[in-house]
């Protein structure tokens, strides 16, 4: 190891590939690309070279595990019309419906507010200027209208 600009840096191949901080990254070793009845086979792409490749990959993964190298498998995702988008991208950017109140229910001096919506937070205000989360974010919220102070409620995401 050497020191460069005040930072320790690996300087030999042994240091670089030390199993304590090395991973084996396997990308797209999956059914659709490698096996009969997978996507490539169904669309007519030859998978003849895949069986020997899979055997070599299996040996490599076994050897990596034996010496303490962590194997990591990454899978590509496909959308219709063969558009590729990763699962992490989709989970971060999928459209989410805004939260919505159900029809309020007033019965015997009790108001019941319920709602639906992903990650909705119920807020309250007495003046429509200052909003605070309702403690516990109860769903439904049950309020005694005869004894509770006048409040306004809204949902935020």
C-alpha positions as protocol buffer text, in pm:
chain_id: "A"
residue {
  index: 1
  type: UNK
  ca { x: 0 y: 0 z: 0 }
}
residue {
  index: 2
  type: UNK
  ca { x: 120 y: 351 z: -77 }
}
residue {
  index: 3
  type: UNK
  ca { x: 11 y: 693 z: 42 }
}
residue {
  index: 4
  type: UNK
  ca { x: -97 y: 941 z: -225 }
}
residue {
  index: 5
  type: UNK
  ca { x: -224 y: 1289 z: -136 }
}
residue {
  index: 6
  type: UNK
  ca { x: -270 y: 1175 z: 223 }
}
residue {
  index: 7
  type: UNK
  ca { x: -479 y: 871 z: 133 }
}
residue {
  index: 8
  type: UNK
  ca { x: -377 y: 506 z: 147 }
}
residue {
  index: 9
  type: UNK
  ca { x: -406 y: 342 z: -195 }
}
residue {
  index: 10
  type: UNK
  ca { x: -370 y: -23 z: -294 }
}
residue {
  index: 11
  type: UNK
  ca { x: -54 y: -69 z: -498 }
}
residue {
  index: 12
  type: UNK
  ca { x: -31 y: -442 z: -567 }
}
residue {
  index: 13
  type: UNK
  ca { x: -271 y: -681 z: -739 }
}
residue {
  index: 14
  type: UNK
  ca { x: -291 y: -882 z: -416 }
}
residue {
  index: 15
  type: UNK
  ca { x: -415 y: -575 z: -227 }
}
residue {
  index: 16
  type: UNK
  ca { x: -662 y: -481 z: -500 }
}
residue {
  index: 17
  type: UNK
  ca { x: -828 y: -824 z: -517 }
}
residue {
  index: 18
  type: UNK
  ca { x: -813 y: -914 z: -146 }
}
residue {
  index: 19
  type: UNK
  ca { x: -1134 y: -1113 z: -78 }
}
residue {
  index: 20
  type: UNK
  ca { x: -1210 y: -904 z: 232 }
}
residue {
  index: 21
  type: UNK
  ca { x: -1311 y: -611 z: 9 }
}
residue {
  index: 22
  type: UNK
  ca { x: -1369 y: -770 z: -332 }
}
residue {
  index: 23
  type: UNK
  ca { x: -1692 y: -880 z: -500 }
}
residue {
  index: 24
  type: UNK
  ca { x: -1761 y: -1080 z: -814 }
}
residue {
  index: 25
  type: UNK
  ca { x: -2025 y: -893 z: -1014 }
}
residue {
  index: 26
  type: UNK
  ca { x: -2241 y: -1116 z: -1235 }
}
residue {
  index: 27
  type: UNK
  ca { x: -2461 y: -921 z: -1478 }
}
residue {
  index: 28
  type: UNK
  ca { x: -2765 y: -1071 z: -1654 }
}
residue {
  index: 29
  type: UNK
  ca { x: -2691 y: -1438 z: -1590 }
}
residue {
  index: 30
  type: UNK
  ca { x: -3060 y: -1520 z: -1611 }
}
residue {
  index: 31
  type: UNK
  ca { x: -3318 y: -1746 z: -1767 }
}
residue {
  index: 32
  type: UNK
  ca { x: -3422 y: -1507 z: -2047 }
}
residue {
  index: 33
  type: UNK
  ca { x: -3073 y: -1490 z: -2196 }
}
residue {
  index: 34
  type: UNK
  ca { x: -2930 y: -1830 z: -2119 }
}
residue {
  index: 35
  type: UNK
  ca { x: -3182 y: -2112 z: -2122 }
}
residue {
  index: 36
  type: UNK
  ca { x: -3423 y: -2289 z: -2355 }
}
residue {
  index: 37
  type: UNK
  ca { x: -3767 y: -2126 z: -2347 }
}
residue {
  index: 38
  type: UNK
  ca { x: -3613 y: -1801 z: -2224 }
}
residue {
  index: 39
  type: UNK
  ca { x: -3666 y: -1476 z: -2418 }
}
residue {
  index: 40
  type: UNK
  ca { x: -3364 y: -1516 z: -2647 }
}
residue {
  index: 41
  type: UNK
  ca { x: -3465 y: -1871 z: -2740 }
}
residue {
  index: 42
  type: UNK
  ca { x: -3828 y: -1765 z: -2798 }
}
residue {
  index: 43
  type: UNK
  ca { x: -3730 y: -1482 z: -3033 }
}
residue {
  index: 44
  type: UNK
  ca { x: -3495 y: -1705 z: -3230 }
}
residue {
  index: 45
  type: UNK
  ca { x: -3153 y: -1602 z: -3097 }
}
residue {
  index: 46
  type: UNK
  ca { x: -2905 y: -1885 z: -3072 }
}
residue {
  index: 47
  type: UNK
  ca { x: -2829 y: -1992 z: -2717 }
}
residue {
  index: 48
  type: UNK
  ca { x: -2592 y: -2273 z: -2819 }
}
residue {
  index: 49
  type: UNK
  ca { x: -2294 y: -2113 z: -2648 }
}
residue {
  index: 50
  type: UNK
  ca { x: -2483 y: -2057 z: -2321 }
}
residue {
  index: 51
  type: UNK
  ca { x: -2463 y: -2407 z: -2167 }
}
residue {
  index: 52
  type: UNK
  ca { x: -2080 y: -2411 z: -2162 }
}
residue {
  index: 53
  type: UNK
  ca { x: -2075 y: -2049 z: -2044 }
}
residue {
  index: 54
  type: UNK
  ca { x: -2313 y: -2130 z: -1757 }
}
residue {
  index: 55
  type: UNK
  ca { x: -2090 y: -2418 z: -1649 }
}
residue {
  index: 56
  type: UNK
  ca { x: -1787 y: -2186 z: -1644 }
}
residue {
  index: 57
  type: UNK
  ca { x: -1981 y: -1921 z: -1450 }
}
residue {
  index: 58
  type: UNK
  ca { x: -2091 y: -2183 z: -1194 }
}
residue {
  index: 59
  type: UNK
  ca { x: -1727 y: -2287 z: -1142 }
}
residue {
  index: 60
  type: UNK
  ca { x: -1621 y: -1923 z: -1108 }
}
residue {
  index: 61
  type: UNK
  ca { x: -1891 y: -1846 z: -849 }
}
residue {
  index: 62
  type: UNK
  ca { x: -1804 y: -2160 z: -651 }
}
residue {
  index: 63
  type: UNK
  ca { x: -1435 y: -2068 z: -650 }
}
residue {
  index: 64
  type: UNK
  ca { x: -1513 y: -1709 z: -549 }
}
residue {
  index: 65
  type: UNK
  ca { x: -1726 y: -1824 z: -256 }
}
residue {
  index: 66
  type: UNK
  ca { x: -1461 y: -2074 z: -149 }
}
residue {
  index: 67
  type: UNK
  ca { x: -1200 y: -1797 z: -106 }
}
residue {
  index: 68
  type: UNK
  ca { x: -1442 y: -1551 z: 55 }
}
residue {
  index: 69
  type: UNK
  ca { x: -1528 y: -1328 z: -242 }
}
residue {
  index: 70
  type: UNK
  ca { x: -1891 y: -1216 z: -239 }
}
residue {
  index: 71
  type: UNK
  ca { x: -2078 y: -1294 z: -565 }
}
residue {
  index: 72
  type: UNK
  ca { x: -2337 y: -1028 z: -656 }
}
residue {
  index: 73
  type: UNK
  ca { x: -2596 y: -1097 z: -926 }
}
residue {
  index: 74
  type: UNK
  ca { x: -2754 y: -804 z: -1110 }
}
residue {
  index: 75
  type: UNK
  ca { x: -3056 y: -846 z: -1337 }
}
residue {
  index: 76
  type: UNK
  ca { x: -3153 y: -611 z: -1616 }
}
residue {
  index: 77
  type: UNK
  ca { x: -3524 y: -525 z: -1652 }
}
residue {
  index: 78
  type: UNK
  ca { x: -3721 y: -486 z: -1974 }
}
residue {
  index: 79
  type: UNK
  ca { x: -4035 y: -290 z: -2054 }
}
residue {
  index: 80
  type: UNK
  ca { x: -4271 y: -347 z: -2350 }
}
residue {
  index: 81
  type: UNK
  ca { x: -4115 y: -290 z: -2693 }
}
residue {
  index: 82
  type: UNK
  ca { x: -3784 y: -415 z: -2545 }
}
residue {
  index: 83
  type: UNK
  ca { x: -3713 y: -88 z: -2364 }
}
residue {
  index: 84
  type: UNK
  ca { x: -3463 y: -148 z: -2085 }
}
residue {
  index: 85
  type: UNK
  ca { x: -3518 y: 17 z: -1749 }
}
residue {
  index: 86
  type: UNK
  ca { x: -3374 y: -107 z: -1420 }
}
residue {
  index: 87
  type: UNK
  ca { x: -3598 y: -212 z: -1134 }
}
residue {
  index: 88
  type: UNK
  ca { x: -3448 y: 51 z: -906 }
}
residue {
  index: 89
  type: UNK
  ca { x: -3535 y: 321 z: -1162 }
}
residue {
  index: 90
  type: UNK
  ca { x: -3892 y: 197 z: -1188 }
}
residue {
  index: 91
  type: UNK
  ca { x: -3941 y: 183 z: -812 }
}
residue {
  index: 92
  type: UNK
  ca { x: -3809 y: 537 z: -772 }
}
residue {
  index: 93
  type: UNK
  ca { x: -4007 y: 693 z: -1056 }
}
residue {
  index: 94
  type: UNK
  ca { x: -4335 y: 503 z: -1078 }
}
residue {
  index: 95
  type: UNK
  ca { x: -4631 y: 738 z: -1073 }
}
residue {
  index: 96
  type: UNK
  ca { x: -4812 y: 743 z: -741 }
}
residue {
  index: 97
  type: UNK
  ca { x: -5176 y: 843 z: -706 }
}
residue {
  index: 98
  type: UNK
  ca { x: -5224 y: 1142 z: -477 }
}
residue {
  index: 99
  type: UNK
  ca { x: -5385 y: 1077 z: -138 }
}
residue {
  index: 100
  type: UNK
  ca { x: -5761 y: 1129 z: -125 }
}
residue {
  index: 101
  type: UNK
  ca { x: -6012 y: 1163 z: 153 }
}
residue {
  index: 102
  type: UNK
  ca { x: -6303 y: 922 z: 158 }
}
residue {
  index: 103
  type: UNK
  ca { x: -6646 y: 1078 z: 214 }
}
residue {
  index: 104
  type: UNK
  ca { x: -6646 y: 1219 z: 570 }
}
residue {
  index: 105
  type: UNK
  ca { x: -6890 y: 1054 z: 808 }
}
residue {
  index: 106
  type: UNK
  ca { x: -7071 y: 1263 z: 1072 }
}
residue {
  index: 107
  type: UNK
  ca { x: -7268 y: 1059 z: 1323 }
}
residue {
  index: 108
  type: UNK
  ca { x: -7381 y: 1144 z: 1676 }
}
residue {
  index: 109
  type: UNK
  ca { x: -7137 y: 1430 z: 1724 }
}
residue {
  index: 110
  type: UNK
  ca { x: -6841 y: 1230 z: 1589 }
}
residue {
  index: 111
  type: UNK
  ca { x: -6663 y: 1309 z: 1264 }
}
residue {
  index: 112
  type: UNK
  ca { x: -6473 y: 1025 z: 1095 }
}
residue {
  index: 113
  type: UNK
  ca { x: -6211 y: 1113 z: 834 }
}
residue {
  index: 114
  type: UNK
  ca { x: -6051 y: 830 z: 637 }
}
residue {
  index: 115
  type: UNK
  ca { x: -5829 y: 836 z: 332 }
}
residue {
  index: 116
  type: UNK
  ca { x: -5629 y: 633 z: 87 }
}
residue {
  index: 117
  type: UNK
  ca { x: -5298 y: 703 z: -77 }
}
residue {
  index: 118
  type: UNK
  ca { x: -4938 y: 597 z: -59 }
}
residue {
  index: 119
  type: UNK
  ca { x: -4738 y: 771 z: 216 }
}
residue {
  index: 120
  type: UNK
  ca { x: -5018 y: 1015 z: 296 }
}
residue {
  index: 121
  type: UNK
  ca { x: -4967 y: 1230 z: 605 }
}
residue {
  index: 122
  type: UNK
  ca { x: -5264 y: 1393 z: 774 }
}
residue {
  index: 123
  type: UNK
  ca { x: -5199 y: 1752 z: 882 }
}
residue {
  index: 124
  type: UNK
  ca { x: -5406 y: 1985 z: 1098 }
}
residue {
  index: 125
  type: UNK
  ca { x: -5439 y: 2360 z: 1135 }
}
residue {
  index: 126
  type: UNK
  ca { x: -5646 y: 2607 z: 1334 }
}
residue {
  index: 127
  type: UNK
  ca { x: -5574 y: 2905 z: 1108 }
}
residue {
  index: 128
  type: UNK
  ca { x: -5501 y: 2761 z: 758 }
}
residue {
  index: 129
  type: UNK
  ca { x: -5153 y: 2916 z: 780 }
}
residue {
  index: 130
  type: UNK
  ca { x: -4967 y: 2683 z: 1015 }
}
residue {
  index: 131
  type: UNK
  ca { x: -4993 y: 2309 z: 950 }
}
residue {
  index: 132
  type: UNK
  ca { x: -4866 y: 2029 z: 1173 }
}
residue {
  index: 133
  type: UNK
  ca { x: -4884 y: 1650 z: 1140 }
}
residue {
  index: 134
  type: UNK
  ca { x: -5163 y: 1485 z: 1337 }
}
residue {
  index: 135
  type: UNK
  ca { x: -4983 y: 1276 z: 1604 }
}
residue {
  index: 136
  type: UNK
  ca { x: -4975 y: 909 z: 1508 }
}
residue {
  index: 137
  type: UNK
  ca { x: -5121 y: 979 z: 1162 }
}
residue {
  index: 138
  type: UNK
  ca { x: -5439 y: 782 z: 1254 }
}
residue {
  index: 139
  type: UNK
  ca { x: -5647 y: 646 z: 968 }
}
residue {
  index: 140
  type: UNK
  ca { x: -5932 y: 689 z: 1024 }
}
residue {
  index: 141
  type: UNK
  ca { x: -5922 y: 1000 z: 1241 }
}
residue {
  index: 142
  type: UNK
  ca { x: -6219 y: 1019 z: 1477 }
}
residue {
  index: 143
  type: UNK
  ca { x: -6298 y: 1363 z: 1620 }
}
residue {
  index: 144
  type: UNK
  ca { x: -6565 y: 1464 z: 1869 }
}
residue {
  index: 145
  type: UNK
  ca { x: -6705 y: 1775 z: 1701 }
}
residue {
  index: 146
  type: UNK
  ca { x: -6887 y: 1890 z: 2013 }
}
residue {
  index: 147
  type: UNK
  ca { x: -6577 y: 1914 z: 2234 }
}
residue {
  index: 148
  type: UNK
  ca { x: -6285 y: 1954 z: 1990 }
}
residue {
  index: 149
  type: UNK
  ca { x: -6161 y: 2299 z: 1888 }
}
residue {
  index: 150
  type: UNK
  ca { x: -6226 y: 2405 z: 1529 }
}
residue {
  index: 151
  type: UNK
  ca { x: -5959 y: 2250 z: 1305 }
}
residue {
  index: 152
  type: UNK
  ca { x: -5886 y: 2208 z: 939 }
}
residue {
  index: 153
  type: UNK
  ca { x: -5733 y: 1892 z: 793 }
}
residue {
  index: 154
  type: UNK
  ca { x: -5540 y: 1817 z: 476 }
}
residue {
  index: 155
  type: UNK
  ca { x: -5340 y: 1531 z: 328 }
}
residue {
  index: 156
  type: UNK
  ca { x: -4986 y: 1573 z: 199 }
}
residue {
  index: 157
  type: UNK
  ca { x: -4759 y: 1323 z: 32 }
}
